[in-house]
Amino acid sequence: MKLKSKLPRVGTTIFSVMSALATEQGAINLSQGFPDFDVDPGLIDCVAHHMRAGHNQYPPMQGIALLRERLAAKTLELQGARYDADSEITVTAGGTEAVFSAISAVVHRGDEVIILEPAYDAYGPIVELNGGVPVYCSLTYPDYAVDWDAVGRAVSERTRMIVLNSPHNPTGAVLSADDMTALMALTRGTDILILSDEVYEHIIFDGRRHESVSRYPELARRSFVVGSFGKTYHATGWKTGYCLAPAALTTELRRVHQYVVFAANAPIQHAYADFMADPRTYLGVADFYQRKRDLFLDLMQGSRFRALPCRGTYFAMFDYSAVSDEPDVDFARRLTVEHKVAAIPPSVFYDGGDDHRVLRFCFAKNDQTLQEAAQRLCRI
Ligand code: GLN
């Protein structure tokens, strides 16, 4: 049988590859981004409660009402943005499903989508699956800032969408108010849509404000804003996220969402709705991870790895050029096999494989895990 791949250039995602290697090698896994500590037992009780209460059948396709109302209230409070819970908020099966459904809803064959790289590895293939053309534009190195002139040069009549991600995976960079101003200038008077992946919205450090596109009405009206409960509540395996978008965009998003997954997990939506009633459950996450970032960076001072700035997310980038001149993919592999610490090589997040000799380490880990990992890395 002849089978023509729809994604011939795509292999298995680096997250699966590195996590499998870490397990095989008995290495400390600082590669794929997920916590090694458990979710709040109160949240687990809450899920169990809703399962026992019979919330085990399909929830509404767009998500349960109370959770959408709570998301609307949170967005109004934190971003001053008004989203209608019924027509502008959709609960999805994780942030990735929101990204998939948003891109699939609006990108037609031949449409161009500008992606800033290094980029989370799902964006490009999803654009391609829809017949779109990813147009890659690099963030500057080593600041990982957006070169808005370069983005401007990448815009053409065929540009349908720009994908943003702040706080940024894998670099830990965050967009500023000036970036938002530049984005407004760039998109004003055009039909360009924005996909703003804000899944790390609550993991932002040193008192910085998260610059959501939802805060800027001119941007919000052309944007899909993607969020994730997994990042905020330490439950990446529960695969629950959401998408905020103006009604016309949400209508298109739901046309796709309903046939990709129909709906997200019911008891978990009920539990998050209960939990979100207390804003401390999401507002406390920044301090929680800032302490872990500071601990890990401090421990790594004793190593030959040089930390790049980390302003948000639970990832820190380290320049390893003082340790090795191997390509990052080779070095990441050897680090896992020989030194028993797994990390992500960011060159896989560049279309052209750009390699700056840095690695991404996830610090969403118990303090002891970070101590043990840093100890191993300090010996190299
Ligand atoms: N977002 C996580 C990371 O960047 C992993 C996502 C995944 O494994 N698909 O590490």
Residues whose N, C-alpha, C, O or C-beta is under 5 A from the ligand:
A	BS01	LIG	F15 S31 Q32 G33 N169
